[in-house]
């Protein structure tokens, strides 16, 4: 992958996949992210990201996190954003 100039990837778990196949941030998804990180890629994650899944990625050098419904679909979006922010700072300080 890097030999052709790819250094940044986005692992996106789609809402369609979630609804049709029940795809979750399970062990398989987390291992895929970890495997991509181990290749030396800068890995960003998206799709169904919320505060509760972030600890599963502890130790993985996540490059970026994209959160949509994990904030916008919550009863209190500001509180959800603060919770996610706090969790990110706890798991990936500095």
Secondary structure, 3 states (H helix, E strand, C coil): CHHHCCCEEEEECCHHHHHHHCCCCCHHHHHHHHHHHHCCCEEEEECCCCHHHHHHHCCCCEEEECCCHHHHCCCCHHHHHHHHHHHHHHHCCC
